[in-house]
Amino acid sequence: MKARNILFVMFDQLRWDYLSCYGHPHLETPHMDRLAAMGVRFSRAYVQAPLCGPSRMSTYTGRYVQSHGASWNATPLKVGEMTMGDHLRRAGMDCWLVGKTHMAADAEGMARLGLEPDSLIGARVAECGFDVFEREDGMRAVGPDGPLSEPGGTAYDAYLRARGYDGDNPWHDHANSGVDAQGNVLSGWFMRHAPEAANIEEADSETPYLTRRGMAFIASRNDTPWLCHLSYIKPHWPYIVPAPYNTMYGPEHVLAPVRSDAEYAAAHPVLKAFMTTPVGQAFSRDDVRQAVIPAYMGLIKQCDDQLGVLLDWLEGTGRMQDTMIVLTSDHGDFLGDHWMGEKTFFHDAAVKVPLIIYDPSEAADVTRGTVCDALVEAIDLAPTFVDVAGGEVPEHILEGHSLLPLLRGEATWTRDRVICEYDFSATPLAEKLGLSVRDAVMFMVADTRWKLIHVEGGFPPILFDLQNDPDELIDLGADPQHAQVVAAMYDKLFRWTRRVSQRTTRTEAELVDLRHSLRRRGVVLGVFDETETAQDLIVAYRGRTAPIRRPQD
């Protein structure tokens, strides 16, 4: 059997080492493990930004952040940037969304080009190239200046109200908060409430809801091959989960933080700035970690259980036989490691992600249940999907590489580095560090041994030895003994920056053809005498006569 369809599952903020198949000692994820046993588990998969929006835009476009330009949350993806939906439809495969994308539409660009948002093309441009079965980005935050405007959510809010969850914000008051005996809402925004059970029936919470919506979409399809991007909101904060998941784990299951006093004392000035943000200071406290991490683990356990529901349903309906399943995340979560919380820096806790791919084709039998240690990137998924759809991968646009050879044991992987970028110009940290908008950017280049972090603004580099210091605690960037390593890693970074990333309107084959085609279209340059060039190129200019119209001598 061959993969005809693709189920592309993404969990938000799922840390790579919080799955039992990746080695977590307490958190059992049997269904994610089951998928790994059916396919390939990648041990060195990296996202292209340590933040939801830009990471997702790289995954959906198959291009680095520097190429697509949507470098922070709610930063529009510019009109004209092609996405996996554009590429897949050209190859005959539909591309649908169920869940979150964090996409912000380029409304100004659409208006300039006369694209109406309610037209088919306009809707696809506004939705990152997806046709939308249901969009749900979550996040019904409300502040003194009004609500945070996140797309989607109307269907889930309507579902909750129909189920009897009243109020003006059921997402907050029920799905993401607890409640005391008097009915007072214990907001999930405050991490001390993380051990509380969310004030909602488990079946009505976000993860089971999106599972059912994903199955409803798949059940409705029986003709054109499809990709379904089933994009879950959890285990992203607010860190609160419905019963019984809120009591499955306790402080005894919280792993010791990966950090040291020496690391903090000697921290690079930019790293120290990240450590001392409010979220970093909060996760430096043991009481915060002991409240939050069991809830985070409960959220992951619920995600795993719902994956089990989905896999059982796919098997029961016979769809496992022709559906590739891809499971990954858009980034991780520091959870107090390295004195930080959230993401937005380049340690593996934030930028290395789980990636598990099940390919039903017989060609993938040779790799089932194996672990692949190759350096892979999130931008590799788009060309992989085009490859599965039977299309020609447009290598002048997509900057990643198809993973099918790795899934089928057909070739040696040649990538010698991975790249990650973070633009923090819109954050208070830029002001704290005295950086201009243009200088508040940083880059990571890593291979299997070394990880180099470069920050604009005149800062020294950060260097980690991933072999001898896998926990990334010792910065060797200023060590003279590692100057040659720093130079070699900078060379890899500079080679990446010199790539031709914006040459997207001509294929490589077309450019090669142009080397000769203009001459064959009669363009004659640098030829003094007609005998000095190939005669077949100037056949249209030899032996010609014309009426004399100029004055005669």
N, C-alpha and C positions, 0 to 999 in steps of 0.2 A: 504494500500500500504506500501511496505517496501523499505527502502533505498537500492538501487542497486549500485548507483554511489555516488561519493563525489566530490563536488566543494569546494576546499580549497583556500579561498581568503585571501591574506595577503597584507596589505598596509604597506609601509615602513615609519617608524617614525610618525605614527598616534597616537597622544596622546589620552588617554582614555576619558578625560573629555572634548574633543572638538567634541562630538556628542550630539545632542539634547536629545537623549534617556538616555544619561549619565549626563544631566543637564546643558549643555552650554546654557546661556541665549540669545545668539544672533545668533549662527550658527545652522541653521536648517538643519538636515540631515534626511529628511523624508523616504528615501529608506533604510537606515540603521535602522531607527526606525521601518519601515515596517517589516524588517527581524526579529527584536527583538520581534515584536508582533506575529510573526508566530512561534517563538521558545523560547529559553531561553537566557537571557542576564546575564552574569556572572559579579559580582561586585568586585570580589577579584581574578582576574587572573593576574599572574606574570610570566614574562620571566625569563630565567636563566642567562642572561648576559645583561648589559645595552649598548650593541654594536651590530651592524648588524651581523657580521660574526659568533661570538660564540653563539649569541642568536639563529640564524637560525640553526646552526649545532646541538644545543640541541633539537630544535623543530623537525628537520628531523631525528635525531637518537633516540629521546625519552630518551636521557641520559644527565646527568649533564655535565657541562664544564670540571670539574675535571676528569670525566670518559672518554670523547671522545678526549680531549686534544687540540682541535682547538680553542685556547683561545683568539685569536685576529684576526682582519681582515687579509685575505690573508694567514692565517696559515693553512697549509694543514690538511684536515681530513684524518687521517692515513688509509692506506689500511687495510682492514679487519673489519673496523667499519661498522656494519650493519645499514641500514637506513630504513625509512618507505617503500621505494620501494622494498627492499629485503623482508621485512615481508609481504607486500601486495601481491606481485607476488606469494609467497608461498601459500597464501590464495585464489589465483585465481583472483586477481584484478590487472589490469594494473596501472601504476603510471607515470603520464606525467607532464612535466613542460611547462608552458607558462609564461615567465617573469624572475624574478631575484631569485638567490639563494645566491650569495656571496660565493659560494663554490670555494675553491682552491684545486686542485688535488694533491695527494701525488705522484708526478712524480718519485721521487727517489724510493719510495716503489713499484710503479708499474713496474719500470725497473728491480728492484731486483727480482720480481716474474715473470718477462717475460710477463706482461700484456700489449698488444699493445693498445694504445689509440684509434685506429680506429676499434678495435674489439667490439663486442656487450658487453661483460663483461667489457672490458677496458673503453668503453664509459660510462657505468653506474657507474663504480667506480669513474671516473673523474667528473661525473655530480651528485654526491651526491645520487646515486641510482635512479635518474629519467631517463626515456626516454624523450628526448628533442623534443618537437614540435617547440618551439622557445625560446632561452635563450636571455635575455636582462637585463644586470645588470646596464645599463646606464653609466654615469660618463665618458665622453670623456675629461678628464682633460689633459692639456699639460703644462709641466714646462721646465725649462732650461736643465734638464737631459732627456727630452723626454716625451712621453705620459705615463699616467697611464694605465697600461694594465688591462682592465676589460673584462671578457669574454662576448661573445654575441655582439649584436649591429650591426653586419654586415647587417642583414635583415632590421632593422629600418633605418640605414643610407642609404641603397639602396632604401628603400621606399621614404625617404625624397628627395633623388636626383631625383628619378623618378617623384616626384611631383613638381620638379623645384626649390628645396632648394639647391642652389649651394654652393660651397666652400669646403674646406678640412675638416671642422668640423661642419656639419649642426646641430648636437646635441647641440653644444654650441651656434653657431651664430643665430639659429632660435628657437629651442625648449626651450632653457634655457637662452636667452638674449633678451633684447629689442633693439630698433634701433631708432636713432633720425632722424630728417627731412633730414639730409644730408647723411643718410645711415650708420652712424657710429654705430658700435656694442656697446651696453650698457650691458656689461657682467653681467650675473646673479650671478657671483662669488662675486660681490661687492654689499653688502646689501642695499646700497643707491638706487640701481636700482630696488629693490623689487616691488615698486608700478607700474613700467612700465608693459605694456602688452608684453608678449613674442612675438617674431617676427615670428609668425607661425599661420596658420589657426587653430582654436580650434580643429577641427576634426582630424588634422594631429599631434596633440601633443601626448605625451607618453601615457597618461591615456586612451583616446579613442582608440588609436592604439592597446593597449594591450587588451582592451575589445573586439575589433573585432577579434583579434587573438584567444582569449579564445573561442569565439562563433564559430569560424572556426574549432577549435579542436573538440569541443563538437559535432558540426554538422557532423563531419567525423566519429563519433563513433556510432555503433549500434549493437555491438556483445558482446565482453568481458566487464564485469564491469570495471569501471575505476575510478581512482582519478585524477583530474586535479588540479594541484597547479597553480592557476592564481595569480601570484605574481607581484603586481604593484610596480613601482619605487617611486611614489609620495605618500604622500606629503613631502618626503625627499628633503632637499636642493639640488640644488640652489632654493632659495625661489623666484620664479617668475612664473607667470601663464598667459596663453593667455586670451585675451578679450573674453567674457565680465566679466570673473571672477576676473580680477584685480581691478575692481571698485565696486565690490559688498559689500566690507567692508572697513571701514575707522578707523581712530584713536578712534572714539567714540565707536567702538565695541571691542576695546582692553581692556581686563580685567586688573585690577590693579595687579601688580606682587605679588606673595606670597613670601614675604621676609620682613625682618626688619633690622634696623640698629643694634639692639642688637644681632641678629643672626650673623651678619657679624663680629661684634666686638669680640664676644665670640667664634668664630668658632674654632672647632678642627683643629689642624695644617694641617691635610691631607685635610679636607674639605676646609680650607682657600686656600690651594694650588690649588684646583679645581676652586674655586671662582675667583682666580686671573690669570687664564689662559687668553690668548688673546680673546677666544670666550666668556669666562665668563665676562671679562671686557667690551666687546662689548655689550652683552645683559644686562648689568647693566645700559646702557644708554637708556633713554626714546625715543630718536629719532630713535634708532635702532629698538626697540620693535614696535614703531608706524609705521615703514616702513615694517618690516618683518611680523608681526602677521596678518595684513589684507591679505597679499599675501598667508600666510600659510592657513588661513581660506578659501581663494579662491581655493587653491589646494584641500582642503578637500571637498569643495562644488562640485568641478568638479568630484572628486572621488565618491561622493554620487550620483550625476546625472548619472554617468556611471554605478554604481551599479543598478540604476533604469532601465537603458537600458537593462542590463543583466537579471534582474529579469523579466521584461516584456517579453523578448525573451524566457526565460525558461518556463514561463507560457504559452506563445503562442504556443510553440512547444510541450507542454505536459510533459516536462522534470522535472518540479517541483514535480511531483507525485512520482518520484523514486530517487531523488537526494538530499542527505544531503548537506547543505550549511554551511560552517564554515567561519566566518569573524573574523580576528584578525590583530595584528600588531607585528613587531619584537621588538619594544621598543617605548618610547615616545620622548618628546622634552621639555627641561626645559623652553625655551622661556623667560629667565630672572628670573624665579622663583628661589629663594635661591641663587641669584647672579650668576647664571650659565646659559649657553646656551648648545645646543646640548643634549647629554645624559651622559653616563659614570659615573654616581653616582647612589645612591640607593633610592632617594626620589621617591614617587609614580608617580610624573610627568614623570619619566624616565622608571621605571620598572613595573608599573602596566599598563596593556593594555586592550583595548576593546576585548571582546570575546563574540560573538553571534553565536549560533548554532541552525539551523533549521533542525529538524529530521522529514521527512515526514511520518514515521510509525505511525500507530494508537496507539502504546504503548506510544508515546510521547504526545498524546493529553492532558494528565493530567497536563502537565507543560507549555503548550503554553501561551506565553505572560507573563511569570513569570520572576522574578529576583532571581538568585541563589547567596547566600552570602558565599558559601563554599570557602575555600582556594584551588585554582586550579593553576596548572602550565602549561607552554607551552609544557612540556614533556608529558603531559597527552593526547595530540592529537594523537600521533602515536599509542598507545594502543587502543584508541577509534576507530581509523580507522581500525585496525586489527579486532576489535570486530565487527564493522559494516560489514566487509568483510566476517565474519563467521569463521575467523581463531582463533586458540588458541593463546592467548597473551603470548609471551615468557617472563615471569616475571623475569627470570634470566638475561635478556638483557635489556629490556625496564624498565626504572626506574620510569616512570609515571604510572598512573592508568586510566583505561577506564572511560570516563565520561557518558557512556550510563545509568548507574543506576541513575545519577542525572538528566539526560534528561527525564527519564521515571518514576521518582518518586519511584524507587524500593528499595533504601537503604539509610542508613545514612552515610554520608561522614566522614571518621575518620582522615584525615590528620590534624595535629596540628601545622604545620609550612610550610613556603615556603622558598626556598633557591635561592639566586642570587650570582653570582661571577663576579669579574672583575680583569683581569690580565693587569696591565698597565706598564709592564716591558719594552715595546717597545716605550714608550712615553717619552717626555722630562720631565714629572712630576716625573718620577722615579729618574732622575738625580737631579732635583730640591730638592727633599726630601732626597737625599743621600742614596737611597735604592739600594741594589743589585738586580739583575734580579730575584733571588729567593724570595726576600722579597717584591717585588712590586706587591703584590696581596692582595685582600680584599674580604670579604665575608659578605653577609647579611642573617640573619635569622629573619623571621617575623611571628607573628601569628595574631590573630584578635585584640590584644590589644597592643603588643609591637613590636618594630623593633630594632634589635641590628646589628651594623656594626663593624666588626673586621678587622683591618689592621695589616698585619705582620710588623715586624721591631720594635717592642717594643712600639707601640702607645697605648694609652688608648682606650677603646671601645667608641662608640657612641650609645646612646639609645634614642629612641623617644617613647612617650606615644601616641599611635594612637587614643586612646579614648578621652583624655583630650587635646591633641594637634594634631588634625588631619592634620594640615598644616605642621607639622614636623619642627617647628621653634626652639624648646628648647631641647638642648642636655642634657640628664640626666645621661650620662655615668659615670661622675666623682662624682655624688651625692651620699654620703654615705647612704642616706636613700633608695636608689634604688639598693644597693649592692646585695640583695637577688634576685631581678628581673634580674640583669645582670648575676648572677650565673645560674639562671634557664634558661635563653636564651642561655648562653654558653653550658649548658647541652644539649639543643636541637641541637645546632650546632655540638657539639662533637659526639652526637649520629649519626648525619648524616655523619660525617667524618669516623665513624667506620663501615659504611655499607660495604658490600662485593660487590663492584661495578665491579671488573674485573673478577669475576668468571662467565664467559659467555659461556663456552664450555660444561657445564653440566647443565641440568635443575634441579630444586629442586627435582622433582620426581626421577630423575636418582640418585641424591645423597642419597636420602632416601633408594632407592633400593640397593645401594652399601653397605649400612650398614650391609646387610645380604647376598648379592649375592656372595661375594667372598668366604664366608664359604661354600656356596652351590656349589662352583666350585672347591672344594677340598683344599682350603688353610686352613691348620690346624696350629694354632699358640698357644703356651702357654699350650698345653695339654701334661701332663706327661704320662698318661695311657689311652688306648683306651676306658676304661669304664667311663672316666670322661667327655665325651662329647656325644652329641646326636648321636645315632648309624647310623641314616640315612645320616649324613654328612660324615661319613667315610666308607661308604659301599664299595667304590672302593679300600680301603686299607686293608680290613679284608679278611682272608681266601685265601690269594694269595700265590702262589708258584713260584719259579724261579730257573733255573739251577745254581748250585753252581760254581762260577767263582773265588772266592777269595781263597788264600792259606788256607789249613786246618791246625789246630793245631796239 
